[in-house]
């Protein structure tokens, strides 16, 4: 997480062999973009990357998305002390919004098409916002 997997870092030891085919599953442009946003927020609020990332995960559960318990990947006493620092603050709404936006999953076609404003208007006219769904808590 600590810039280990940026393209310019060839010095720091990594858990993954950069030539292993599975690396692209985890070290890709989307995840690097998320990590950059975590880095930016960490710099803004004076916390470490791990603290911001863990606080973000914990806050997902607090916001009604179920129980989320992060699994810490620690190897040293310094890492556990640093990681536990995530419990000493709470990310503000703007930081949560930025992280959630960067990590948003693109569902794609046909979902994006079917739920676009154009198609909603074609199917429901101007009544879509008036419809109460029996399957979804709004």
C-alpha positions in Angstrom: 0.0 0.0 0.0 2.9 2.4 0.7 3.6 3.1 -2.9 5.2 -0.4 -3.2 3.5 -1.1 -6.4 3.9 2.2 -8.2 5.7 1.9 -11.5 8.6 4.0 -10.3 9.4 2.0 -7.2 11.9 -0.7 -7.9 13.6 -0.6 -4.5 11.1 -1.6 -1.9 10.4 -5.3 -1.3 7.0 -6.5 -2.5 4.8 -9.4 -1.5 4.1 -10.2 -5.1 6.6 -11.0 -7.8 6.0 -8.3 -10.4 6.2 -10.9 -13.2 3.6 -13.2 -11.7 0.4 -13.3 -13.9 -1.8 -12.8 -10.8 -0.3 -9.4 -10.0 -2.4 -7.7 -12.7 -5.5 -8.8 -10.8 -4.5 -6.6 -7.8 -2.0 -4.1 -9.2 -3.9 -2.4 -12.0 -4.8 1.1 -13.0 -8.1 1.1 -11.0 -6.4 0.0 -7.8 -3.5 2.4 -8.3 -6.0 5.3 -8.7 -7.7 4.3 -5.5 -4.3 4.1 -3.7 -3.4 7.6 -5.0 -6.6 9.0 -3.5 -5.9 7.3 -0.2 -2.4 8.8 -0.4 -3.8 12.3 -1.1 -6.3 12.1 1.8 -3.6 10.8 4.2 -1.4 13.7 3.3 -4.3 16.2 3.9 -5.2 14.9 7.3 -1.8 13.8 8.6 -2.5 10.1 8.8 -0.8 7.1 7.3 -2.1 5.3 4.2 -3.0 2.3 6.3 -4.9 4.3 8.8 -6.9 6.0 6.1 -7.6 2.8 4.2 -8.7 0.9 7.4 -10.8 3.8 8.6 -12.5 4.0 5.3 -13.3 0.2 5.4 -14.6 0.5 9.0 -16.8 3.4 8.1 -18.4 1.5 5.3 -20.0 -0.7 8.0 -21.0 2.2 10.1 -22.9 3.7 7.2 -25.4 0.9 7.1 -23.7 -1.4 4.6 -23.5 -4.3 7.0 -20.7 -5.4 9.3 -17.3 -4.9 7.8 -14.3 -6.1 9.8 -10.9 -5.5 8.1 -8.3 -8.2 8.2 -4.9 -6.7 9.1 -1.9 -7.9 7.2 0.7 -7.1 9.7 4.1 -8.5 10.3 5.7 -6.2 12.8 4.8 -4.4 16.1 5.1 -1.1 14.4 2.5 -2.1 11.8 0.0 -3.1 14.4 0.5 0.2 16.3 0.1 2.1 13.1 -3.0 0.2 12.0 -4.7 0.6 15.3 -4.3 4.4 14.8 -7.3 4.1 12.4 -9.6 3.9 15.4 -8.5 7.4 16.7 -10.3 9.4 14.0 -13.1 9.3 11.5 -12.9 10.4 7.9 -15.3 13.3 7.1 -18.1 13.0 4.6 -16.0 14.7 1.8 -13.2 12.2 2.2 -15.6 9.2 2.2 -17.3 10.6 -0.9 -14.0 10.9 -2.7 -12.9 7.4 -1.8 -16.2 5.9 -2.7 -16.3 7.7 -6.0 -12.8 6.4 -6.9 -13.6 2.9 -5.9 -17.0 2.8 -7.5 -17.6 -0.4 -9.5 -18.6 0.1 -13.1 -21.4 -2.4 -13.8 -21.6 -1.6 -17.5 -24.1 -2.7 -20.1 -27.0 -3.5 -19.9 -27.4 -2.2 -16.4 -26.1 1.3 -17.1 -28.3 1.5 -20.3 -31.5 0.2 -18.6 -31.1 2.6 -15.7 -30.1 5.7 -17.8 -32.4 8.7 -17.6 -33.3 8.3 -21.2 -34.6 4.7 -20.9 -36.3 5.4 -17.5 -38.2 8.3 -19.2 -39.1 6.0 -22.2 -40.4 3.3 -19.9 -42.0 5.2 -17.0 -42.6 8.7 -18.5 -42.0 11.2 -15.7 -43.4 8.9 -13.1 -40.2 6.9 -12.1 -39.5 9.0 -9.0 -43.1 8.3 -7.8 -42.9 4.5 -8.0 -42.4 2.7 -4.7 -40.4 -0.4 -5.0 -41.5 -3.3 -2.9 -38.1 -4.9 -3.1 -35.9 -2.0 -2.3 -35.7 0.1 0.9 -35.4 3.7 -0.1 
